[in-house]
């Protein structure tokens, strides 16, 4: 019975850790835990995951800069300018919309990688 319980706990933990992989967080500790429980390498998955995360972060930064530019121009047109102006991009409605669109595309790719991990 203990072996069955241990296997169930192991599978539950693996499932939770795989589900915890995300586009915005550092996933290295989770991947190490998965490797430990699966007692095997996740190198092939990492080869797909790392470039995906890197590209996502680059595109996210481009969106941030685009919105920063738009907000800066809008404020300048209203005669608000200077180094004391601190833009809150993450709270902007356009930011939320653009990040949601970006996330949808990348989340599908992340799910494929998660499915591959489940199959190891």
N, C-alpha and C positions, 0 to 999 in steps of 0.2 A: 504493500500500500504506500509506503514512503516513496518508492521510486515513481509511482504514478503521480503522487502529489508533487514531488519535485519536478517532474516533467511538466505538469500543468502550470506550476508557478513559473518555471523557466519560459514556457511558451507565452504566458501572460506578460511577463516582463519584456520579452522580446517584442511582442506586439505593441506594448506601450512605448518602448524606446523607439521603435521604427516610426510609430505615429508621431512621436515628439520631434522628429527631424523637421526643420523648418528653413525657410529662405532667409530669415532675418537673424537667426541665432548661430552661435558657434557650435557646430555639431560634432567636434572631435571627441569629446568625452562620451557622447552617446555612441558613436561609431566604435570606440574602444570597448565599451560595455557590450555592444552587439558582437564584436569579434570574440570577446571572452566567453560569452554564453554560447555562441555557435561553435566555438573552438576552431575558428578558421579565419582566413583573411577576408577583408572586405575591400581589398585593393581595386578590384575591377569596378566596384560600386563607387569608390572614391574617385576613380578616374573620370567618371561621369558626373558625380556630384560637385566636385570642386570647380570645374569650368562653368557649370550651370550657375552656381552661387556667385562666382566672380562676374559673370555676364549680367546676372540679375542686379547685383550691387552697382555695376557700372551704369546700367540703364536707369536705375533708381536715382543715382547721382545726377545723371543728365536731366531727368525730370525735375529734380530739385533746383538745378541751376536755371532751367528754363522758367520755372515758376518764380524763382528769385528775380530774374530779369524782368518778367512781366510785372511783378509787384513793385519793383523799384521804379520802373517807368511810370506806372500808375501813380505812385506817390510823388514822383517828380512833377508830373502834370498837375498835381494839386499843390505844388510848391513845398512839398515835404521832402527834405533831402539832408544828407549828412551822415557822418560816422556814428552818430548817436541813435540812428534809426535801426532797430533790431526787428528784423522780419521773422514772424512765426509761421514758417512755411507749412509745417506739419498740421497746423490747425486750419489751413486754407481749404476751401471746398474743392477747388481744382486739384489740389494735391491728393485729396482723398479719392477723387474720381480716377485720376491718372494712375495712382498706386494700385487701386482695385483692378483696373484693366491689366496693368503689368503683372500683378499677382496671379490673375486668372490663367494667363498663358504659362507662367512658370510653375504654378501649382500642379498643372497637368503633367508637366515633365518630372516634377518632384515625385508625384504619385507613381509614375512609371519606375523610378529608381527605388522607391519604397517597395513596390511589388517585386522587383528583382531581389531586394534584400530578403523579403519573406520567402523567396524561393531557394535561397542558399542552403 
